């Protein structure tokens, strides 16, 4: 992963996936924005303000790629599959609380969830790199299953603010 810091404090990270689909060249691309996903999270291992619960509206600009469009509609991907992606993202990030699997206060968060105080999601990494990776894996699974592997995710740009953006690409740029 490469991090680039800007004068105004913005962080941009780009991750290239070595497991990009081999032997396939994308001729067609579709980009779709999935936004309005407010969630709360904490980075317990970080010192400073990120240690505490804080929230952002997460957004994902996802690029789908394929060599051939659907035969009957000329579409890269159908609306039903895009709706399934939207549902998965809403289920994970819409008004939820994200904690890391190794958070030392996990029992407390699980108690709050059991009492209906929070809608808890436990992730390997609650930061934007981890969020981008979770989203890539989840969306790739949905798309591969729905299209029989005809379509794949070529890029995800995940952001929680204009100052914290991670772009995950399948293969080198």
C-alpha positions in Angstrom: 0.0 0.0 0.0 1.2 3.5 -0.8 0.1 6.4 1.3 0.4 10.0 0.0 0.0 12.9 2.4 -1.1 16.3 1.2 -0.5 19.7 2.8 -4.1 19.9 4.0 -3.8 16.6 5.9 -5.6 14.4 3.3 -4.6 10.8 3.1 -4.8 8.8 -0.1 -3.9 5.1 -0.2 -3.8 2.9 -3.3 -3.7 -0.9 -3.0 -3.1 -3.1 -6.0 -4.5 -6.7 -5.9 -2.2 -9.4 -7.2 -5.2 -11.7 -7.7 -6.7 -9.8 -10.6 -8.5 -11.9 -13.2 -5.8 -13.3 -15.4 -6.2 -13.6 -19.1 -9.1 -11.3 -19.3 -9.2 -7.8 -20.7 -12.0 -5.5 -19.9 -13.6 -3.8 -22.9 -16.6 -2.5 -20.9 -16.7 -0.6 -17.6 -19.6 0.6 -15.4 -19.0 2.9 -12.5 -21.6 3.3 -9.8 -21.6 5.4 -6.6 -23.0 3.9 -3.4 -23.2 6.6 -0.8 -25.2 7.9 2.1 -23.9 5.2 4.4 -23.3 6.8 7.8 -21.6 4.6 10.4 -19.7 4.8 13.6 -16.4 3.2 14.3 -13.3 3.3 16.3 -9.6 2.4 15.8 -8.8 1.2 19.3 -5.1 0.7 18.6 -4.6 4.3 17.4 -3.7 6.9 19.9 -5.5 10.2 19.7 -9.1 11.0 18.6 -9.5 7.9 16.4 -9.4 5.8 19.5 -12.9 7.1 20.4 -16.1 6.2 18.6 -16.6 8.6 15.7 -18.7 8.6 12.6 -18.5 9.4 8.9 -20.7 8.9 5.9 -18.9 6.3 3.9 -19.2 6.2 0.1 -18.0 3.7 -2.5 -17.3 4.4 -6.1 -17.2 0.9 -7.6 -16.1 0.1 -11.2 -17.4 -3.1 -12.7 -15.6 -4.6 -15.8 -16.2 -7.2 -18.4 -15.0 -8.3 -21.8 -18.6 -8.8 -23.1 -21.9 -7.2 -22.2 -25.1 -9.1 -21.5 -26.3 -10.5 -24.8 -29.9 -9.5 -24.4 -29.5 -6.0 -22.9 -26.0 -4.8 -23.8 -25.5 -4.0 -20.1 -22.4 -4.6 -18.2 -24.4 -5.6 -15.1 -28.1 -5.7 -14.4 -30.0 -3.6 -11.9 -31.0 -6.6 -9.7 -27.3 -7.3 -9.1 -26.6 -3.6 -8.4 -29.5 -3.6 -5.9 -28.0 -6.7 -4.2 -24.7 -4.8 -3.9 -26.5 -1.8 -2.5 -28.3 -4.0 0.0 -25.0 -5.6 1.2 -23.4 -2.2 1.7 -26.4 -0.8 3.5 -26.4 -3.9 5.8 -22.8 -3.4 6.7 -22.5 0.4 6.9 -25.9 2.1 7.2 -26.3 3.4 10.8 -24.0 0.6 12.2 -21.2 0.6 14.7 -18.0 -1.0 13.4 -15.3 -2.5 15.7 -12.3 -4.6 15.1 -12.3 -8.3 15.9 -9.5 -7.7 18.4 -11.0 -4.7 20.1 -10.3 -5.1 23.9 -13.8 -3.6 24.6 -15.6 -6.1 22.3 -17.6 -7.6 25.1 -18.9 -4.2 26.0 -19.9 -3.5 22.4 -21.6 -6.9 22.1 -23.5 -6.2 25.3 -24.7 -2.9 23.8 -25.7 -4.7 20.7 -27.6 -7.4 22.7 -29.5 -4.6 24.5 -30.4 -2.9 21.2 -28.3 0.2 21.8 -26.1 -0.3 18.7 -26.3 -2.2 15.4 -22.8 -3.9 15.7 -20.6 -5.1 12.9 -17.2 -6.8 13.7 -14.5 -6.5 11.1 -10.9 -7.4 10.7 -10.0 -3.8 10.1 -12.4 -0.8 10.6 -10.2 1.7 8.8 -10.7 2.7 5.2 -8.1 0.1 3.8 -10.0 -2.6 5.7 -13.3 -1.2 4.6 -12.2 -1.1 1.0 -10.9 -4.7 1.2 -14.2 -5.9 2.8 -16.2 -4.2 0.1 -14.1 -5.5 -2.7 -14.4 -9.1 -1.4 -18.1 -8.8 -0.8 -19.0 -7.1 -4.0 -16.8 -9.4 -6.1 -18.6 -12.4 -4.6 -22.0 -11.0 -5.4 -21.0 -10.0 -9.0 -19.2 -13.3 -9.8 -22.1 -15.3 -8.6 -24.8 -13.2 -10.4 -22.9 -13.1 -13.7 -21.2 -16.5 -13.7 -17.8 -14.7 -13.6 -18.5 -12.6 -16.7 -18.1 -9.4 -14.6 -15.5 -8.5 -12.0 -14.7 -5.6 -9.8 -11.8 -3.6 -11.3 -11.7 -0.7 -8.8 -13.2 0.5 -5.6 -12.7 4.0 -4.3 -13.8 4.1 -0.6 -14.0 7.3 1.3 -15.2 8.5 4.7 -14.2 12.1 4.0 -12.4 14.2 1.4 -9.3 13.7 3.5 -9.4 9.9 3.8 -9.7 8.0 0.6 -8.6 4.5 -0.3 -8.5 3.2 -3.9 -8.3 -0.6 -4.3 -7.6 -1.8 -7.9 -7.5 -5.3 -9.4 -4.0 -5.5 -10.9 -1.4 -2.9 -11.5 -2.3 0.5 -12.8 
